[in-house]
Amino acid sequence: MRSGIGVTFGLVTTENARYYTFMPIDAHLPSLRRRTILKRLNDGHPVVATDLAIEFGVSEDAIRRDLRDFAAKGLCSRVYGGALPLSPASTPIAIRMHEAPDRKRALARAALPLLSPGQTVFLDSGSTNALLAAELPTDLNLTVVTNSVPIAGTLMGKPGITLFMIGGRIEPQTGGSVGARAASEVQRFRFDLCFLGTCALSVSGGLSGFEMDDVDFKRALLACSQATAVMVTTEKLETTAPHRIAPLAAIDHLIVEHDVSADLLAALGKTGIAVVAVSPPDAAR
């Protein structure tokens, strides 16, 4: 049996003749199709069922079956018309604190104009928010509330900032307090601005996370906040995680990196949130 481009052909022998039979390559190699689709998802690319059906020469139903199977195994998330990859942001905070610090610091600095004198600000646990804590000005008389151990350590004793720490069980994955006690404590505050952490963000799926207690805590934060901002690195965009936090309409400000595509920026803008793209590194010089 030999393979050609787009077809598979094999030699068939009978008593009177020898001839070749031709058939679509996909009929014999559905596993190759599935591996190709899964690799794209694992590489962080969303997929569209109609496009895949055309590319592989199969029905959309066949592609949908593939995607449903991937989703059932926790390998992606099904959305209307296709599937989203899982977010790469599932590693512990101790690791993420050392990943792409310059990119995250650029996001943090782009978020500083959102601050105003006298605000009560919540900084949710997360590596980008931890860098924002280090960048906070000391002349705005801010009150900062956080559930994050690293953020509290950065801000403790910093002049011009009044610090409150939310108590409760510390989740090692996030480095912050989560659970019922933490969610109850934040209800004692009214936040002018909340910098919410998220594991994944997409136009269709909104914000999502990997840990249910952390997701419940973030929902409590949204209920206590007058305005909410999210800073997100590019690899988290158009990805998903198992537990939904909120639709994009629940946040007011989104700060993204300079390399986000124009099409995605336009789609994000149509949701009604204010989107700020960080200037390219060369433009900042």
Buried (B, 14 or more C-beta within 10 A) or exposed (E): EEEEEEBBBEEEEEEEEEEEEEEEBBEBBBEEBBEEBBEBBEEBEBBBBEEBBEBBEBEBEBBBBBBEEBBEEEBBBBBEBBBBBBBBBBEEBEEBBEBBBEBBBBBBBBBEEBBEEEBBBBBBBBBBBBBBBEEBEEEBEBBBBBBBBBBBEBBEEBEEBEBBBBEBEBBEBBBBBBBEEBBEBBEEBEBBBBBBBBBBBBBBBBBBBBBEBBBBBBBBBBEBBEBBBBBBBBBBBBBBBBBBBBEBEBBBBBBBBBEBEEEBBEBBEEBEBBBBBBEEEEEEE
